[in-house]
Amino acid sequence: MTPPSTRERSTRVLWLVPAVYLLFVAAELAALTQLALQATADGRSALSVGLLASVMWGGILLGSTQAHAAVQRAGHGRVFVSGTAVSALALATLPLHGQFGAWLAALFVLGVSAGLVWVAGESWLAEAAPPARRGLFVGLFETAVGLGLMAGPALVPLSRHFGVSPLVTAAALMGLTLLLAAALWREALPPREDAVAGSGDTAAAEPAAWRVVAFPLIVMALLGGAMEGGVSALLPSVSMRAGFGFEEAAWLGAVIGAGSALLQPPVGVLADRLGVPRTMVLAWGVVVAANAVMLAMAAEPARVLWAAGFVLGGFGGAVYTLAIVEMGHRLAGGGLVKAISALVVAYAVGTTAGPLLGGAVFTAGGLHGLAGLLLGLSLAGLVWCLWSTRQPNRPGAR
């Protein structure tokens, strides 16, 4: 049998990695949404609900810090598949009990394996994508993630409608994900000759230079993660406290995912045409406006939560998408894996802190307090973005 060509192998990565991610994220979010809403229905505090998401993101943080070394030893494909297998085992334990402490343990293990899968898959795809269309392919990849974010919460009311435990549905879906991921076990990405897109940049060749390229993007990922984590983890729970039913709250989570799914490709194409810096400023500006509207309408949350969730899911996620596009443009090989690992770590730190901080602020100040916190984080992101794009080593400087 003739071995597949370099182009065929790269194309397989470009399409299979997003497909696996779609199912992976859907299973993960279905489980997390069910646990968060069940904890709310059981009378647990907003802080406890935030703890569920924060523990999972803490696991992602730990897994992400180990991803570069794991990829160096075993390769993208084996890390990607092995992480999916561990995630499937962690999810399979959830339908077997109803203990809050055991939920936390399973979510932590799920997070660690998800962090490995995340870094291995995203760095793999960013390097495999053609430079001239990297924004489009990364945008399509993030669309797959957004579809998973949308499908996961939607599986909760759908499963309940058909009399199936959402946790059983999540575990079964992750098993299907593992079968699809197994097709990538032996894949390997060929060395990339265009180590850095553009002229004169030696960031990929110098061992520590990736930090110069990545640092401004890492700070934006930290702020974006804190804001986005607070939105996705808490808005469905907040909506229940504002009078939404269980199913309505789950559908709100799906709407947040829908924003991410639908808006990532247009943002990626815009970055291909206008460049990352201008598109990043635009994304932060839209996020600031959405949070300002939510703060202004906090007394009547039913009128704003659906639209705010859609916009924040889309443009909040775009901040991360654009950071990956820029890293793919400017780095390759080990430098790219290290940079994306650092980006995921920063994003995970933000997303770990966001639900806990947001839950505490909401408990003390209601939706006014939560919306004010989100507005402050997004303003900080916009200011940092405007400042960093004016520096010599700014994102987008080639």
Buried (B, 14 or more C-beta within 10 A) or exposed (E): EEEEEEEEBBEBBBBBBBBBBBBBBBBBBBBBBBBBBBBBEEEBBBBBBBBBBBBBBBBBBBBBBBBBEBBEEBBBBBBBBBBBBBBBBBBBBBBEEEEBEEBBBBBBBBBBBBBBBBBBBBBBBBBBBEBEBBBBBBBBBBBBBBBBBBBBBBBBBBBBEEEEEBBBBBBBBBBEBBEBBBBBEEBEBEEBEEBBBEEEBEBBEEEEBBBEBBBBBBBBBBBBBBBBBBBBBBBBBBBBBBEBEBBBBBBBBBBBBBBBBBBBBBBBBBBBEEBBBBBBBBBBBBBBBBBBBBBEBBEEBEEBBBBBBBBBBBBBBBBBBBBBBBBBBBBBBBBBBBBBBBBBBBBBBBBBBBBBBBBBBBBEBBBBBBBBBBBBBBBBBBEBBBEBBEEEBBBBBE
